[in-house]
């Protein structure tokens, strides 16, 4: 595959992504998709989606898990509702993630990804140890499918994410790096974080954001903005990825699904921005 194949985050039926048709119109060769609801998570639905992708010349590079009951309304609600961390939903969501992984396998995707939730800060706590067990349980299922799990960044610092990955101690756990999330959640400078976790980065989001006011960081969201208009610094981001040897897909995220026309137009601009930077950094034909 070409280096830095551009992609977009797409949805089959749920989540913040664009429809596959929009990806086709944008002419991108790859998508990450948000795993569909249970009712659409069938072998035949996967085969039909795969056929549409093949007809459009689009490859699925990762399937993201997501669950009913998750809310990103504010940072506190996110911590309470997202991923495999909340205890009351953990067992059911673990089972769902395994089904999403099996769905991803039909799509030919060896990568499953996830916002696992806010990893508990205390490595000696029961909550932390239970999350380790749950993660290993999921990874062992993925291993049987020859799949890996890429953890979305943002909900913890780069250092704590590395501690967690080390403590899980499985060889199919990696990172989906999202620079804007480091800013939105206030968990660290995105470029410094990328340099720390670089060896584990197997997929990335191209998304941009502005920091919240210093007193609000980590308490209130920063602001997601069109690619190139935020505080990430897209050229520095791509140059850092290049230096770290990452040349996998560049997947654009623009989380304004409630404004589909603007979303499509912003993503179109983002595609052109990334194409320009790719040529500048890798050279023509990169
Ligand atoms: Mg992301």
py3Dmol code that shows the C-alpha trace and the ligand (Angstrom):
import py3Dmol

protein = """\
ATOM      1  CA  UNK A   1       0.000   0.000   0.000  1.00  0.00           C
ATOM      2  CA  UNK A   2       1.143   3.532  -0.686  1.00  0.00           C
ATOM      3  CA  UNK A   3       2.727   5.388   2.213  1.00  0.00           C
ATOM      4  CA  UNK A   4       0.349   7.531   4.262  1.00  0.00           C
ATOM      5  CA  UNK A   5      -2.758   6.358   2.372  1.00  0.00           C
ATOM      6  CA  UNK A   6      -5.383   8.926   3.266  1.00  0.00           C
ATOM      7  CA  UNK A   7      -8.570   7.763   4.897  1.00  0.00           C
ATOM      8  CA  UNK A   8     -11.634   8.911   6.766  1.00  0.00           C
ATOM      9  CA  UNK A   9     -13.501   7.679   9.787  1.00  0.00           C
ATOM     10  CA  UNK A  10     -16.762   6.182   8.535  1.00  0.00           C
ATOM     11  CA  UNK A  11     -19.812   4.562  10.067  1.00  0.00           C
ATOM     12  CA  UNK A  12     -22.008   1.711   8.938  1.00  0.00           C
ATOM     13  CA  UNK A  13     -24.923   2.745  11.121  1.00  0.00           C
ATOM     14  CA  UNK A  14     -23.633   4.362  14.301  1.00  0.00           C
ATOM     15  CA  UNK A  15     -21.110   6.828  15.565  1.00  0.00           C
ATOM     16  CA  UNK A  16     -19.567  10.038  14.369  1.00  0.00           C
ATOM     17  CA  UNK A  17     -18.168   8.929  11.025  1.00  0.00           C
ATOM     18  CA  UNK A  18     -19.267   9.771   7.506  1.00  0.00           C
ATOM     19  CA  UNK A  19     -21.209   7.352   5.317  1.00  0.00           C
ATOM     20  CA  UNK A  20     -19.215   5.163   2.959  1.00  0.00           C
ATOM     21  CA  UNK A  21     -20.740   7.075   0.057  1.00  0.00           C
ATOM     22  CA  UNK A  22     -19.057  10.260   1.307  1.00  0.00           C
ATOM     23  CA  UNK A  23     -15.719   8.450   1.517  1.00  0.00           C
ATOM     24  CA  UNK A  24     -16.221   7.305  -2.067  1.00  0.00           C
ATOM     25  CA  UNK A  25     -17.030  10.838  -3.226  1.00  0.00           C
ATOM     26  CA  UNK A  26     -13.919  12.139  -1.464  1.00  0.00           C
ATOM     27  CA  UNK A  27     -11.885   9.569  -3.382  1.00  0.00           C
ATOM     28  CA  UNK A  28      -9.959   8.220  -0.389  1.00  0.00           C
ATOM     29  CA  UNK A  29      -8.506   4.692  -0.560  1.00  0.00           C
ATOM     30  CA  UNK A  30      -9.002   3.728   3.104  1.00  0.00           C
ATOM     31  CA  UNK A  31     -11.518   3.990   5.937  1.00  0.00           C
ATOM     32  CA  UNK A  32     -11.631   3.128   9.560  1.00  0.00           C
ATOM     33  CA  UNK A  33     -15.159   2.259  10.561  1.00  0.00           C
ATOM     34  CA  UNK A  34     -17.206   2.433  13.688  1.00  0.00           C
ATOM     35  CA  UNK A  35     -18.515  -1.072  14.449  1.00  0.00           C
ATOM     36  CA  UNK A  36     -22.264  -1.298  13.793  1.00  0.00           C
ATOM     37  CA  UNK A  37     -25.018  -2.043  16.270  1.00  0.00           C
ATOM     38  CA  UNK A  38     -25.660  -5.669  17.155  1.00  0.00           C
ATOM     39  CA  UNK A  39     -28.549  -6.015  14.712  1.00  0.00           C
ATOM     40  CA  UNK A  40     -26.226  -5.135  11.805  1.00  0.00           C
ATOM     41  CA  UNK A  41     -23.272  -7.122  13.077  1.00  0.00           C
ATOM     42  CA  UNK A  42     -24.003 -10.190  10.982  1.00  0.00           C
ATOM     43  CA  UNK A  43     -21.890 -12.152   8.544  1.00  0.00           C
ATOM     44  CA  UNK A  44     -24.131 -11.094   5.652  1.00  0.00           C
ATOM     45  CA  UNK A  45     -24.033  -7.396   6.659  1.00  0.00           C
ATOM     46  CA  UNK A  46     -20.238  -7.589   6.815  1.00  0.00           C
ATOM     47  CA  UNK A  47     -20.031  -9.288   3.436  1.00  0.00           C
ATOM     48  CA  UNK A  48     -22.349  -6.727   1.871  1.00  0.00           C
ATOM     49  CA  UNK A  49     -20.354  -3.808   3.330  1.00  0.00           C
ATOM     50  CA  UNK A  50     -17.105  -5.409   2.163  1.00  0.00           C
ATOM     51  CA  UNK A  51     -18.493  -5.697  -1.357  1.00  0.00           C
ATOM     52  CA  UNK A  52     -19.429  -1.992  -1.365  1.00  0.00           C
ATOM     53  CA  UNK A  53     -15.909  -1.134  -0.207  1.00  0.00           C
ATOM     54  CA  UNK A  54     -14.327  -3.266  -2.899  1.00  0.00           C
ATOM     55  CA  UNK A  55     -16.521  -1.666  -5.583  1.00  0.00           C
ATOM     56  CA  UNK A  56     -15.432   1.766  -4.337  1.00  0.00           C
ATOM     57  CA  UNK A  57     -11.751   0.742  -4.155  1.00  0.00           C
ATOM     58  CA  UNK A  58     -11.712   1.361  -0.404  1.00  0.00           C
ATOM     59  CA  UNK A  59      -9.926  -0.775   2.174  1.00  0.00           C
ATOM     60  CA  UNK A  60     -11.034  -1.027   5.821  1.00  0.00           C
ATOM     61  CA  UNK A  61      -7.912  -0.485   7.946  1.00  0.00           C
ATOM     62  CA  UNK A  62      -9.489  -0.654  11.425  1.00  0.00           C
ATOM     63  CA  UNK A  63     -12.827  -1.261  13.106  1.00  0.00           C
ATOM     64  CA  UNK A  64     -13.583   0.789  16.207  1.00  0.00           C
ATOM     65  CA  UNK A  65     -15.710  -0.553  19.005  1.00  0.00           C
ATOM     66  CA  UNK A  66     -18.337   1.652  20.598  1.00  0.00           C
ATOM     67  CA  UNK A  67     -21.247   0.953  22.893  1.00  0.00           C
ATOM     68  CA  UNK A  68     -24.759   2.094  23.703  1.00  0.00           C
ATOM     69  CA  UNK A  69     -24.741   4.210  26.836  1.00  0.00           C
ATOM     70  CA  UNK A  70     -21.458   5.979  26.053  1.00  0.00           C
ATOM     71  CA  UNK A  71     -21.591   9.760  26.229  1.00  0.00           C
ATOM     72  CA  UNK A  72     -18.906  12.310  25.443  1.00  0.00           C
ATOM     73  CA  UNK A  73     -21.049  15.182  26.772  1.00  0.00           C
ATOM     74  CA  UNK A  74     -18.224  16.398  29.018  1.00  0.00           C
ATOM     75  CA  UNK A  75     -15.006  14.914  30.388  1.00  0.00           C
ATOM     76  CA  UNK A  76     -16.619  13.690  33.626  1.00  0.00           C
ATOM     77  CA  UNK A  77     -19.476  11.942  31.774  1.00  0.00           C
ATOM     78  CA  UNK A  78     -16.976  10.401  29.380  1.00  0.00           C
ATOM     79  CA  UNK A  79     -14.999   8.985  32.306  1.00  0.00           C
ATOM     80  CA  UNK A  80     -18.182   7.511  33.770  1.00  0.00           C
ATOM     81  CA  UNK A  81     -19.630   5.986  30.596  1.00  0.00           C
ATOM     82  CA  UNK A  82     -16.970   5.131  28.026  1.00  0.00           C
ATOM     83  CA  UNK A  83     -15.224   1.893  27.184  1.00  0.00           C
ATOM     84  CA  UNK A  84     -14.408  -1.182  29.248  1.00  0.00           C
ATOM     85  CA  UNK A  85     -13.665   0.772  32.439  1.00  0.00           C
ATOM     86  CA  UNK A  86     -17.225   1.227  33.839  1.00  0.00           C
ATOM     87  CA  UNK A  87     -17.771  -1.885  35.927  1.00  0.00           C
ATOM     88  CA  UNK A  88     -21.526  -2.409  35.476  1.00  0.00           C
ATOM     89  CA  UNK A  89     -21.287  -2.741  31.696  1.00  0.00           C
ATOM     90  CA  UNK A  90     -17.816  -4.289  31.462  1.00  0.00           C
ATOM     91  CA  UNK A  91     -18.737  -7.944  30.946  1.00  0.00           C
ATOM     92  CA  UNK A  92     -21.415  -7.214  28.340  1.00  0.00           C
ATOM     93  CA  UNK A  93     -19.140  -4.809  26.464  1.00  0.00           C
ATOM     94  CA  UNK A  94     -16.273  -7.292  26.498  1.00  0.00           C
ATOM     95  CA  UNK A  95     -18.589  -9.769  24.797  1.00  0.00           C
ATOM     96  CA  UNK A  96     -19.659  -7.086  22.306  1.00  0.00           C
ATOM     97  CA  UNK A  97     -16.047  -6.249  21.510  1.00  0.00           C
ATOM     98  CA  UNK A  98     -15.409  -9.889  20.672  1.00  0.00           C
ATOM     99  CA  UNK A  99     -18.385  -9.818  18.286  1.00  0.00           C
ATOM    100  CA  UNK A 100     -17.116  -6.582  16.740  1.00  0.00           C
ATOM    101  CA  UNK A 101     -13.714  -8.225  16.265  1.00  0.00           C
ATOM    102  CA  UNK A 102     -15.333 -11.188  14.508  1.00  0.00           C
ATOM    103  CA  UNK A 103     -17.218  -8.722  12.292  1.00  0.00           C
ATOM    104  CA  UNK A 104     -13.931  -6.929  11.542  1.00  0.00           C
ATOM    105  CA  UNK A 105     -12.360 -10.220  10.550  1.00  0.00           C
ATOM    106  CA  UNK A 106     -14.997 -10.697   7.824  1.00  0.00           C
ATOM    107  CA  UNK A 107     -14.106  -7.203   6.579  1.00  0.00           C
ATOM    108  CA  UNK A 108     -10.484  -8.284   6.306  1.00  0.00           C
ATOM    109  CA  UNK A 109      -9.388  -5.987   9.115  1.00  0.00           C
ATOM    110  CA  UNK A 110      -6.656  -7.281  11.409  1.00  0.00           C
ATOM    111  CA  UNK A 111      -7.017  -4.181  13.571  1.00  0.00           C
ATOM    112  CA  UNK A 112      -9.708  -3.508  16.132  1.00  0.00           C
ATOM    113  CA  UNK A 113      -9.566  -0.238  18.038  1.00  0.00           C
ATOM    114  CA  UNK A 114     -11.203   1.231  21.082  1.00  0.00           C
ATOM    115  CA  UNK A 115     -11.520   4.033  23.565  1.00  0.00           C
ATOM    116  CA  UNK A 116     -10.939   1.694  26.496  1.00  0.00           C
ATOM    117  CA  UNK A 117     -11.997   4.383  28.988  1.00  0.00           C
ATOM    118  CA  UNK A 118     -10.017   6.305  31.577  1.00  0.00           C
ATOM    119  CA  UNK A 119      -7.399   3.806  32.754  1.00  0.00           C
ATOM    120  CA  UNK A 120      -7.471   3.976  36.586  1.00  0.00           C
ATOM    121  CA  UNK A 121      -4.442   5.975  37.759  1.00  0.00           C
ATOM    122  CA  UNK A 122      -3.433   3.671  40.637  1.00  0.00           C
ATOM    123  CA  UNK A 123      -1.637   0.606  39.254  1.00  0.00           C
ATOM    124  CA  UNK A 124      -2.173  -1.243  42.555  1.00  0.00           C
ATOM    125  CA  UNK A 125      -5.926  -0.701  42.658  1.00  0.00           C
ATOM    126  CA  UNK A 126      -8.469  -3.466  42.145  1.00  0.00           C
ATOM    127  CA  UNK A 127     -10.077  -1.484  39.316  1.00  0.00           C
ATOM    128  CA  UNK A 128      -6.765  -1.303  37.474  1.00  0.00           C
ATOM    129  CA  UNK A 129      -6.109  -5.022  37.896  1.00  0.00           C
ATOM    130  CA  UNK A 130      -9.608  -5.894  36.708  1.00  0.00           C
ATOM    131  CA  UNK A 131      -9.089  -3.764  33.612  1.00  0.00           C
ATOM    132  CA  UNK A 132      -5.827  -5.616  32.939  1.00  0.00           C
ATOM    133  CA  UNK A 133      -7.689  -8.939  33.124  1.00  0.00           C
ATOM    134  CA  UNK A 134     -10.493  -7.721  30.849  1.00  0.00           C
ATOM    135  CA  UNK A 135      -8.008  -6.377  28.314  1.00  0.00           C
ATOM    136  CA  UNK A 136      -6.034  -9.635  28.290  1.00  0.00           C
ATOM    137  CA  UNK A 137      -9.258 -11.592  27.856  1.00  0.00           C
ATOM    138  CA  UNK A 138     -10.121  -9.487  24.796  1.00  0.00           C
ATOM    139  CA  UNK A 139      -6.583  -9.680  23.395  1.00  0.00           C
ATOM    140  CA  UNK A 140      -6.581 -13.458  23.652  1.00  0.00           C
ATOM    141  CA  UNK A 141      -9.788 -13.565  21.579  1.00  0.00           C
ATOM    142  CA  UNK A 142      -8.239 -11.194  19.031  1.00  0.00           C
ATOM    143  CA  UNK A 143      -5.118 -13.333  18.941  1.00  0.00           C
ATOM    144  CA  UNK A 144      -7.206 -16.295  17.787  1.00  0.00           C
ATOM    145  CA  UNK A 145      -8.438 -14.063  14.925  1.00  0.00           C
ATOM    146  CA  UNK A 146      -4.843 -12.933  14.173  1.00  0.00           C
ATOM    147  CA  UNK A 147      -5.930  -9.432  15.179  1.00  0.00           C
ATOM    148  CA  UNK A 148      -4.518  -6.658  17.314  1.00  0.00           C
ATOM    149  CA  UNK A 149      -6.094  -3.969  19.473  1.00  0.00           C
ATOM    150  CA  UNK A 150      -5.112  -0.324  19.029  1.00  0.00           C
ATOM    151  CA  UNK A 151      -5.985   1.856  22.002  1.00  0.00           C
ATOM    152  CA  UNK A 152      -7.203   5.362  21.189  1.00  0.00           C
ATOM    153  CA  UNK A 153      -5.169   8.025  22.956  1.00  0.00           C
ATOM    154  CA  UNK A 154      -6.289  11.001  24.980  1.00  0.00           C
ATOM    155  CA  UNK A 155      -7.891   9.740  28.146  1.00  0.00           C
ATOM    156  CA  UNK A 156      -4.600   9.310  29.976  1.00  0.00           C
ATOM    157  CA  UNK A 157      -1.083  10.680  29.705  1.00  0.00           C
ATOM    158  CA  UNK A 158       1.419   9.044  27.364  1.00  0.00           C
ATOM    159  CA  UNK A 159       3.372   7.784  30.386  1.00  0.00           C
ATOM    160  CA  UNK A 160       0.365   6.090  31.967  1.00  0.00           C
ATOM    161  CA  UNK A 161      -0.703   4.558  28.649  1.00  0.00           C
ATOM    162  CA  UNK A 162       2.782   3.043  28.340  1.00  0.00           C
ATOM    163  CA  UNK A 163       2.563   1.703  31.908  1.00  0.00           C
ATOM    164  CA  UNK A 164      -0.782   0.113  31.107  1.00  0.00           C
ATOM    165  CA  UNK A 165       0.443  -1.498  27.879  1.00  0.00           C
ATOM    166  CA  UNK A 166       3.500  -2.824  29.715  1.00  0.00           C
ATOM    167  CA  UNK A 167       1.358  -4.223  32.545  1.00  0.00           C
ATOM    168  CA  UNK A 168      -1.073  -5.933  30.153  1.00  0.00           C
ATOM    169  CA  UNK A 169       1.978  -7.703  28.705  1.00  0.00           C
ATOM    170  CA  UNK A 170       0.513  -9.062  25.457  1.00  0.00           C
ATOM    171  CA  UNK A 171       2.107  -8.755  22.030  1.00  0.00           C
ATOM    172  CA  UNK A 172      -1.047  -7.643  20.184  1.00  0.00           C
ATOM    173  CA  UNK A 173      -1.740  -4.394  22.051  1.00  0.00           C
ATOM    174  CA  UNK A 174      -0.832  -1.153  20.258  1.00  0.00           C
ATOM    175  CA  UNK A 175      -1.950   2.467  19.886  1.00  0.00           C
ATOM    176  CA  UNK A 176      -4.184   4.512  17.599  1.00  0.00           C
ATOM    177  CA  UNK A 177      -2.676   7.953  18.118  1.00  0.00           C
ATOM    178  CA  UNK A 178      -5.058  10.916  18.075  1.00  0.00           C
ATOM    179  CA  UNK A 179      -3.140  14.175  18.583  1.00  0.00           C
ATOM    180  CA  UNK A 180      -6.265  16.288  19.012  1.00  0.00           C
ATOM    181  CA  UNK A 181      -7.474  14.134  21.886  1.00  0.00           C
ATOM    182  CA  UNK A 182      -4.352  14.965  23.910  1.00  0.00           C
ATOM    183  CA  UNK A 183      -5.455  18.603  23.612  1.00  0.00           C
ATOM    184  CA  UNK A 184      -9.195  18.009  24.057  1.00  0.00           C
ATOM    185  CA  UNK A 185      -8.717  15.955  27.232  1.00  0.00           C
ATOM    186  CA  UNK A 186      -5.810  18.111  28.389  1.00  0.00           C
ATOM    187  CA  UNK A 187      -3.539  15.080  28.888  1.00  0.00           C
ATOM    188  CA  UNK A 188      -0.360  16.385  27.305  1.00  0.00           C
ATOM    189  CA  UNK A 189       1.406  18.038  24.399  1.00  0.00           C
ATOM    190  CA  UNK A 190       0.533  15.873  21.385  1.00  0.00           C
ATOM    191  CA  UNK A 191       4.001  15.881  19.794  1.00  0.00           C
ATOM    192  CA  UNK A 192       5.782  15.035  23.068  1.00  0.00           C
ATOM    193  CA  UNK A 193       3.225  12.277  23.655  1.00  0.00           C
ATOM    194  CA  UNK A 194       3.708  10.909  20.136  1.00  0.00           C
ATOM    195  CA  UNK A 195       7.475  10.778  20.619  1.00  0.00           C
ATOM    196  CA  UNK A 196       7.002   8.770  23.823  1.00  0.00           C
ATOM    197  CA  UNK A 197       4.501   6.230  22.529  1.00  0.00           C
ATOM    198  CA  UNK A 198       5.860   6.135  18.957  1.00  0.00           C
ATOM    199  CA  UNK A 199       7.009   2.493  18.943  1.00  0.00           C
ATOM    200  CA  UNK A 200       3.440   1.358  19.687  1.00  0.00           C
ATOM    201  CA  UNK A 201       1.663   3.556  17.129  1.00  0.00           C
ATOM    202  CA  UNK A 202       0.048   1.366  14.465  1.00  0.00           C
ATOM    203  CA  UNK A 203      -2.711   3.713  13.266  1.00  0.00           C
ATOM    204  CA  UNK A 204      -3.416   7.414  13.622  1.00  0.00           C
ATOM    205  CA  UNK A 205      -6.136   9.999  13.474  1.00  0.00           C
ATOM    206  CA  UNK A 206      -5.660  13.305  11.749  1.00  0.00           C
ATOM    207  CA  UNK A 207      -7.775  15.620  13.832  1.00  0.00           C
ATOM    208  CA  UNK A 208      -7.130  19.077  15.222  1.00  0.00           C
ATOM    209  CA  UNK A 209      -8.162  20.972  18.338  1.00  0.00           C
ATOM    210  CA  UNK A 210      -7.566  24.080  20.408  1.00  0.00           C
ATOM    211  CA  UNK A 211      -6.619  23.900  24.074  1.00  0.00           C
ATOM    212  CA  UNK A 212      -9.086  24.870  26.783  1.00  0.00           C
ATOM    213  CA  UNK A 213      -7.999  27.818  28.958  1.00  0.00           C
ATOM    214  CA  UNK A 214      -5.093  26.708  31.222  1.00  0.00           C
ATOM    215  CA  UNK A 215      -7.253  26.608  34.377  1.00  0.00           C
ATOM    216  CA  UNK A 216      -9.819  24.399  32.608  1.00  0.00           C
ATOM    217  CA  UNK A 217      -7.490  21.812  31.038  1.00  0.00           C
ATOM    218  CA  UNK A 218      -8.455  18.275  31.977  1.00  0.00           C
ATOM    219  CA  UNK A 219     -11.736  19.579  33.406  1.00  0.00           C
ATOM    220  CA  UNK A 220     -13.413  21.048  30.333  1.00  0.00           C
ATOM    221  CA  UNK A 221     -13.082  20.019  26.710  1.00  0.00           C
ATOM    222  CA  UNK A 222     -10.829  21.867  24.370  1.00  0.00           C
ATOM    223  CA  UNK A 223     -12.446  22.628  21.012  1.00  0.00           C
ATOM    224  CA  UNK A 224     -12.260  20.371  17.978  1.00  0.00           C
ATOM    225  CA  UNK A 225     -11.607  22.422  14.805  1.00  0.00           C
ATOM    226  CA  UNK A 226     -10.987  21.744  11.091  1.00  0.00           C
ATOM    227  CA  UNK A 227      -7.621  20.138  10.324  1.00  0.00           C
ATOM    228  CA  UNK A 228      -4.833  22.710  10.192  1.00  0.00           C
ATOM    229  CA  UNK A 229      -6.697  25.338  12.245  1.00  0.00           C
ATOM    230  CA  UNK A 230      -5.879  24.011  15.705  1.00  0.00           C
ATOM    231  CA  UNK A 231      -2.919  23.669  18.054  1.00  0.00           C
ATOM    232  CA  UNK A 232      -1.587  20.280  16.861  1.00  0.00           C
ATOM    233  CA  UNK A 233       0.622  21.652  14.083  1.00  0.00           C
ATOM    234  CA  UNK A 234      -0.039  19.251  11.196  1.00  0.00           C
ATOM    235  CA  UNK A 235       3.345  19.585   9.523  1.00  0.00           C
ATOM    236  CA  UNK A 236       5.195  18.909  12.780  1.00  0.00           C
ATOM    237  CA  UNK A 237       2.818  16.008  13.454  1.00  0.00           C
ATOM    238  CA  UNK A 238       3.510  14.384  10.081  1.00  0.00           C
ATOM    239  CA  UNK A 239       7.250  15.050  10.261  1.00  0.00           C
ATOM    240  CA  UNK A 240       7.303  13.373  13.680  1.00  0.00           C
ATOM    241  CA  UNK A 241       5.374  10.359  12.346  1.00  0.00           C
ATOM    242  CA  UNK A 242       7.859  10.167   9.451  1.00  0.00           C
ATOM    243  CA  UNK A 243      10.828  10.279  11.804  1.00  0.00           C
ATOM    244  CA  UNK A 244       9.262   7.522  13.917  1.00  0.00           C
ATOM    245  CA  UNK A 245       8.861   5.386  10.798  1.00  0.00           C
ATOM    246  CA  UNK A 246       5.059   5.475  10.725  1.00  0.00           C
ATOM    247  CA  UNK A 247       3.799   5.365   7.142  1.00  0.00           C
ATOM    248  CA  UNK A 248       0.446   3.617   7.650  1.00  0.00           C
ATOM    249  CA  UNK A 249      -2.905   5.238   6.861  1.00  0.00           C
ATOM    250  CA  UNK A 250      -3.713   8.830   7.829  1.00  0.00           C
ATOM    251  CA  UNK A 251      -7.340   8.688   8.921  1.00  0.00           C
ATOM    252  CA  UNK A 252      -9.173  12.001   9.065  1.00  0.00           C
ATOM    253  CA  UNK A 253     -11.707  12.524  11.827  1.00  0.00           C
ATOM    254  CA  UNK A 254     -14.082  15.468  11.958  1.00  0.00           C
ATOM    255  CA  UNK A 255     -16.569  14.971  14.728  1.00  0.00           C
ATOM    256  CA  UNK A 256     -19.477  17.096  13.573  1.00  0.00           C
ATOM    257  CA  UNK A 257     -21.831  14.382  12.328  1.00  0.00           C
ATOM    258  CA  UNK A 258     -24.771  16.682  13.148  1.00  0.00           C
ATOM    259  CA  UNK A 259     -23.569  19.008  10.356  1.00  0.00           C
ATOM    260  CA  UNK A 260     -23.011  16.563   7.463  1.00  0.00           C
ATOM    261  CA  UNK A 261     -22.433  19.167   4.730  1.00  0.00           C
ATOM    262  CA  UNK A 262     -19.843  21.046   6.762  1.00  0.00           C
ATOM    263  CA  UNK A 263     -18.300  17.748   7.846  1.00  0.00           C
ATOM    264  CA  UNK A 264     -17.863  16.680   4.237  1.00  0.00           C
ATOM    265  CA  UNK A 265     -16.432  20.019   3.170  1.00  0.00           C
ATOM    266  CA  UNK A 266     -14.007  20.146   6.128  1.00  0.00           C
ATOM    267  CA  UNK A 267     -12.840  16.610   5.354  1.00  0.00           C
ATOM    268  CA  UNK A 268     -12.344  17.563   1.705  1.00  0.00           C
ATOM    269  CA  UNK A 269     -10.054  20.407   2.827  1.00  0.00           C
ATOM    270  CA  UNK A 270      -8.263  18.027   5.173  1.00  0.00           C
ATOM    271  CA  UNK A 271      -7.620  15.548   2.334  1.00  0.00           C
ATOM    272  CA  UNK A 272      -5.986  18.300   0.278  1.00  0.00           C
ATOM    273  CA  UNK A 273      -3.959  19.559   3.254  1.00  0.00           C
ATOM    274  CA  UNK A 274      -2.621  16.052   3.919  1.00  0.00           C
ATOM    275  CA  UNK A 275      -1.893  15.408   0.229  1.00  0.00           C
ATOM    276  CA  UNK A 276       0.133  18.613   0.121  1.00  0.00           C
ATOM    277  CA  UNK A 277       2.081  17.795   3.280  1.00  0.00           C
ATOM    278  CA  UNK A 278       2.668  14.221   2.132  1.00  0.00           C
ATOM    279  CA  UNK A 279       4.231  15.478  -1.085  1.00  0.00           C
ATOM    280  CA  UNK A 280       6.292  18.059   0.784  1.00  0.00           C
ATOM    281  CA  UNK A 281       7.620  15.554   3.353  1.00  0.00           C
ATOM    282  CA  UNK A 282       7.867  12.310   1.371  1.00  0.00           C
ATOM    283  CA  UNK A 283       8.373  13.806  -2.087  1.00  0.00           C
ATOM    284  CA  UNK A 284       6.216  13.347  -5.154  1.00  0.00           C
ATOM    285  CA  UNK A 285       4.888   9.818  -5.424  1.00  0.00           C
ATOM    286  CA  UNK A 286       5.875   9.255  -1.759  1.00  0.00           C
TER     287      UNK A 286
END
"""
ligand_1 = """\
1
MG
Mg -9.846 9.804 17.383
"""
view = py3Dmol.view(width=600, height=400)
view.addModel(protein, "pdb")
view.setStyle({"model": 0}, {"cartoon": {"style": "trace"}})
view.addModel(ligand_1, "xyz")
view.setStyle({"model": 1}, {"stick": {}})
view.zoomTo()
view.show()
